[in-house]
Amino acid sequence: MPVPPRASRLIGVALVGGALLTGCGQSGPPSVEFSSAAGTVSTGPAQYCDLAVTQCANHPDAVIKLAVPPGAPLRINVPTDLAAAPWHVVFSYRVANGGSVDGRSPVFPPKERTDYQLVLPDPADQLLTAQVQQFGGNPSTGPDGEMSFPIRGSWVLATS
């Protein structure tokens, strides 16, 4: 039995709309890959927000562990959809006297790169944590006139 033309158009619109909704639902937050001499691990974000950074979801179980021997680099690979926005790596490490130091990579502009190799200053330094942070939302100016950029997502690696 033939479908009336109006019903055919409505079915077509419903199918296209359903395909768009399904396509939107299929892509979740991206995963980041961390590699060292001890192996390779991949994880989703420990925190991930919408584009405006107004609605966020926390996933503390996404924090992963990987040994990174002193003097060994940590290699980080991010997917192109994460690299489509500015991102950087923040990290902490222990120095020979037992103190800890916080550091960060340069901020990588959108679509510039999808990898980074973290090498600590001294071969005896021990990496404690590394975190990929993707920027999002609109920057704001603080009371001191300094620009602040919201973090959309963070992918966290602990070494112990």
C-alpha positions as CSV (number, residue, x, y, z in Angstrom):
1,M,0.0,0.0,0.0
2,P,1.5,3.4,-1.0
3,V,2.3,6.0,1.6
4,P,0.6,9.4,1.1
5,P,3.1,12.2,0.0
6,R,2.6,14.2,3.3
7,A,3.2,11.1,5.4
8,S,6.2,10.3,3.4
9,R,7.7,13.7,4.0
10,L,7.0,13.4,7.8
11,I,8.6,9.9,7.9
12,G,11.7,11.4,6.1
13,V,11.9,14.3,8.6
14,A,11.6,11.9,11.5
15,L,14.3,9.6,10.1
16,V,16.7,12.5,9.5
17,G,15.9,13.9,13.0
18,G,16.5,10.6,14.6
19,A,19.8,10.1,12.8
20,L,21.0,13.5,14.0
21,L,20.0,12.7,17.5
22,T,21.6,9.3,17.4
23,G,24.8,10.9,15.9
24,C,24.9,13.4,18.7
25,G,24.5,10.7,21.3
26,Q,27.2,8.4,20.0
27,S,30.1,10.7,20.5
28,G,31.1,10.9,24.2
29,P,34.0,12.7,25.7
30,P,37.4,11.9,24.1
31,S,40.0,9.7,25.6
32,V,43.7,10.6,26.2
33,E,46.6,8.1,25.9
34,F,49.6,8.3,28.3
35,S,52.7,6.2,27.6
36,S,56.0,5.6,29.4
37,A,58.6,2.9,29.6
38,A,56.2,1.0,31.8
39,G,53.4,0.8,29.2
40,T,50.5,2.7,27.7
41,V,47.1,3.5,29.3
42,S,44.1,5.4,28.0
43,T,41.3,7.2,29.9
44,G,38.3,9.4,29.6
45,P,38.1,12.7,31.5
46,A,37.9,13.0,35.2
47,Q,35.8,16.1,34.6
48,Y,34.1,17.1,31.4
49,C,31.8,20.1,30.7
50,D,29.6,21.3,27.9
51,L,31.1,23.8,25.4
52,A,30.0,26.8,27.6
53,V,31.5,25.2,30.7
54,T,28.2,25.6,32.5
55,Q,27.2,21.9,33.1
56,C,30.0,19.6,34.2
57,A,30.2,15.9,35.1
58,N,32.8,14.5,37.4
59,H,34.2,11.0,36.9
60,P,36.8,10.4,39.7
61,D,37.1,6.8,38.6
62,A,38.7,8.0,35.3
63,V,41.9,8.9,37.1
64,I,44.4,6.2,35.9
65,K,47.8,5.0,37.2
66,L,50.9,4.3,35.2
67,A,54.5,4.0,36.5
68,V,56.9,6.6,35.0
69,P,60.5,5.8,36.0
70,P,62.7,8.7,37.0
71,G,64.4,10.1,33.9
72,A,61.9,8.6,31.5
73,P,59.6,10.8,29.4
74,L,55.8,10.6,29.5
75,R,54.3,10.7,26.1
76,I,50.8,12.1,25.7
77,N,48.5,11.7,22.7
78,V,45.2,13.5,22.5
79,P,42.5,13.0,19.8
80,T,41.9,15.7,17.2
81,D,38.5,16.6,18.7
82,L,40.3,17.5,22.0
83,A,43.0,19.3,20.1
84,A,40.4,21.4,18.3
85,A,40.5,23.7,21.3
86,P,43.4,25.1,23.3
87,W,45.0,22.6,25.7
88,H,48.0,22.1,27.9
89,V,49.5,19.7,30.5
90,V,49.9,20.5,34.2
91,F,52.1,18.2,36.3
92,S,53.7,17.7,39.7
93,Y,57.0,16.0,40.4
94,R,59.3,15.2,43.3
95,V,62.8,16.5,43.3
96,A,65.9,14.8,44.9
97,N,65.6,16.7,48.2
98,G,62.0,15.4,48.6
99,G,60.2,18.6,47.8
100,S,57.6,18.8,45.0
101,V,57.4,21.2,42.1
102,D,54.3,22.1,40.0
103,G,54.8,22.8,36.3
104,R,52.9,23.2,33.0
105,S,53.5,22.9,29.4
106,P,52.9,25.8,27.0
107,V,49.3,26.2,25.9
108,F,48.8,24.6,22.5
109,P,46.6,26.6,20.1
110,P,43.6,24.9,18.5
111,K,44.5,22.2,15.9
112,E,48.2,22.8,16.3
113,R,49.2,19.4,17.8
114,T,47.9,16.1,19.2
115,D,50.9,15.0,21.1
116,Y,53.3,16.2,23.8
117,Q,56.3,14.6,25.5
118,L,56.9,15.6,29.1
119,V,60.6,15.4,30.2
120,L,61.4,16.6,33.7
121,P,64.4,18.9,34.3
122,D,66.6,16.4,36.2
123,P,67.0,12.7,35.5
124,A,66.4,12.0,39.2
125,D,63.1,13.9,39.3
126,Q,60.0,11.6,39.8
127,L,56.7,12.5,38.1
128,L,53.8,12.4,40.5
129,T,50.8,13.5,38.4
130,A,50.1,14.7,34.9
131,Q,46.8,16.2,33.7
132,V,45.7,17.2,30.2
133,Q,43.4,20.2,30.4
134,Q,41.3,21.4,27.5
135,F,40.1,25.0,27.6
136,G,36.5,26.0,26.8
137,G,33.9,28.6,27.5
138,N,34.5,32.3,27.5
139,P,37.6,33.8,29.2
140,S,36.9,36.3,32.0
141,T,39.0,39.0,33.5
142,G,39.7,38.9,37.3
143,P,39.9,41.8,39.7
144,D,43.6,42.0,39.1
145,G,43.1,42.4,35.3
146,E,44.4,38.9,34.6
147,M,42.6,36.8,32.0
148,S,41.2,33.5,33.3
149,F,40.3,30.6,30.9
150,P,37.8,28.0,32.1
151,I,38.9,24.3,31.9
152,R,36.3,22.3,29.9
153,G,37.9,18.9,30.6
154,S,40.7,17.2,32.5
155,W,42.3,13.8,32.0
156,V,44.4,12.7,35.0
157,L,47.3,10.3,35.4
158,A,48.8,9.4,38.8
159,T,52.1,7.5,39.0
160,S,51.5,5.9,42.4
